[in-house]
Each structure stands twice: as structure tokens, then as C-alpha cells.
Amino acid sequence: MTPAQAVAALTACVNLTAMYLAIYLVRIDERTGKVFILAGDNFQVLVDRNGALEYPNESDEF
């Protein structure tokens, strides 16, 4: 885990709990090196090594 990744993951967790979402799982994916965060009913956040956030289960269309 890189320092940028650690800061971004912690910030994501703080923001999720500020929205009253329970955090169920925080794990590093050994294959990709990304941090996986599972919160709420099915809210997923991925944090890459540069600290960029991804939301894999969010649709691109509204």
C-alpha cells in the first residue's frame, strides 16, 4: 500500500461513515494492488496505487 493509497482509503472511509454507511470490508486485492471497500447495502470503492477512487457498481448513465 502506498502513502497516497492509504490517505485516499482513509478519507473514503471517513466520508462513507459521515453518510451513515456501515463499512463491512476493507481489503487489498493482491492481484491488482487496489484497496477494496464494501460499505452500506452494496456500495463499493476501489482505491488504486495513486490514490484515485473508482466506483465499480455505479452506472455511467442516469
Buried (B, 14 or more C-beta within 10 A) or exposed (E): EBEBBEEBBEEBBEEBEEEEBEBEEBEBEEEEEBBBBBBEEEBBBBBBBEBEBEEEEEEEEE
